[in-house]
Amino acid sequence: MNIHAIKAIYKFEMARMWRTLFQSVASPIISTSLYFVVFGAAIGSRMGEIEGINYGAFIIPGLIMLSLMTESISNASFGIYMPRFAGTIFEVLSAPVSYLEIIIGYVGAAATKSVILGILILITARLFVPYEIEHPIWMFGFLILTAVTFSLFGFIIGLWADGFEKLQVIPLMIITPLTFLGGTFYSINMLPPIWQKITLFNPVVYLVSCFRWSFYGVADVNVVVSFGMTLLFLVICIVIVWWMFKTGYKLKT
């Protein structure tokens, strides 16, 4: 394992975060804070509790998941797309660095950025809504797992995209709607029975449900099933990335 190569890629990607602090950190925190103000303080104060939890506190896990998934995909996709766009990816591919080391460097940096952002949003939420974390170790572990999984997904998008507009298509047109429809602002148990069954085809439901369980001990879907679905998506992403590097998909041309 070439540790020096991994560190070089990792440090380079992390340095980009510090150069664009407002775009990478401040902007997502401000956007999420507006959700806390509107839905937590303004609307939440007029709504009843959901499963015994104050509405403002209830939406915290979902909002963190929304930011975490969006930023993980964005950081990883942009991180690998820019070397392809600039042509510097060939220097990385010709260096004595394995595909695994390249993936660890890029995906590790993207996941680190997302975890930092998730923790900052968690701290910011305390300014607006009181909450408790019932299972902090599980919460942090699932935070990392989700960040790594969607950073891999973003890495795939960055390899697939052949233009800047394609980098935004999946996050804006698919991920964000699925997150809003995945129990971020409500419990799926509040839906009619037929829609509860349809909602289970939304993979984001399992992420939000498991993450909310780590906070309050309540979940819309069995925690084991949610954790298993997340691992399954992680494995699928790993297989796709392996295939892309093995075939040189959009890397050797």
Summary of the structure (lengths in Angstrom):
residues: 253
radius of gyration: 18.7
end to end distance: 26.6
largest distance: 60.1
contacts: 852
relative contact order: 0.14
helix: 78%
strand: 1%
